[in-house]
Structures are given as structure tokens and as C-alpha cells.
Amino acid sequence: MISPVKPGLGFYFYIAMLFLQTSCGIAPYINCTEGKKVHVGMTQAEVIKLMGDPYFVSLSKGSFVFGWQDKEDVRQVKNNLQVTINPQTRLINKVEGTCFQ
């Protein structure tokens, strides 16, 4: 019988897998029409379903930041979206970027 995974373990595994994916050549892509639908209180799963896998994932002040953008070079980015996710609740608590406005 397979033992159940602790609630937080799956989340950190998922983040690690996203990090590996983003470091292995996911091309930058963002759909600003969908980005305008993102809002505080959405779940991590809802935003990923809406936006697709993030182009980058980072850790900032105890929260995870998922980001989407239209160019690899940050200096050339015109469209972007970043969401800050609480790792315990998996809810978005902050949304930023040109596609959010």
C-alpha cells in the first residue's frame, strides 16, 4: 500500500518540477487576454490552467512567484504577468505586470 504524501510535500515537488522545466528551455509566451482574468484569491491550479506553465518560478520572502512574459531578455519584455502565491494556502495574494492592468 502506498503511504499518503504529506500536504506540503506535493507542493514543493511540483515547484521543483516547474523549476526544472523552466530551466530546460520553455519559450517565453503570454496571453494578455487571459492574464487580465487573473486575480487575488485564485488558486495556483486555476492560474496555471488559465495561463499555462510559468516561464519562471522564484522564491521571494517565503512566497513563490510565478511569471509569464513575451521575451527572454528582460530588457525587451513588453507584456508580463507575475503572481505571488502563498505556499501554505496555494492562493494568489498579489498580481503584477502589464497584462494585469
N, C-alpha and C positions, 0 to 999 in steps of 0.2 A: 504494500500500500504506500502511496506517495504521501509524504507528510506535507501539510499546508505551509505555504510561504508566509512569513511574517508580513503584515501590511506594508511596511515601508520598504521592504527588500525589493519587491517587484518594481516599484517606482524608480529606485536607484539603478536597477538593472536596465530599465527602459531608457533612462537618461544616458547611461554608459553606451548603450547601443546607438542612440541618436548621435552621441558624440563621435563614435566610430564611423557612422555613416557620413556625417558632415565632414569628417577629416579625410574621407576616401573619395571625394570628388562629386558631391551633389552640386549641380549647377545652380547658380542663383536664379530664383524665379519668385515673382509675387503677383498676385491678382488683387489689385486695389479695390475692385468692386466687392470682393469677398472680405477684404481687410476692413472695410467700413462696417461690417456686421459684427466684428469682434468687440466685446465689451467686458468690463469688470464683472466678475461673478461667473463667467463661463468656466467650464471645466477644461482641464488640459486636453482630454479626449475630444471635446467639442471643437476646440480651436484647431487641433491637428486635423480633424476630419474636414473642417472648413478650409484651412489654408494649405494642407499637405505637410510633409515633414519640414521642419525648420531648416534654414540654411546654416544657422549656427545655434549652439546651446552653450550657455556660460553660467557660472555661479557668481552671484553678487549679493553680498550682505545676507547670506543664509537663504536666499531665494534663487530659483532658476530663472534664467532669461532665455526665451526662445525668440529667434529673429528670422525675418524673411527680408530679402532685398533684391533689387533688379540687376545689380552688377557685382562682380567680385571685388573690385577696387573700391574701397570705402569712399575715396575722393570723388568717384564718378557716380555714386548712388543717387538716384532721383526719387525712387519710390522705396520705402521701407516700412517695416512694422516690427515692433518689439513688444513682447508681453512678459510680465513678471509673474511667476507662479509660486505660490506658497507650497513648499514640498510636503507639508502635513495634510493640508486640505485638498491640494491639487486644483485650487481655484485661482483664476487670474485676479490679481489685485492691482495691476497697473497696465495701461496700454499706452504706447507712444508711437510716433512715426508719421510720415507724410501720408500714408494710406489710412490713417485713423481719423484724420481731421475731416 
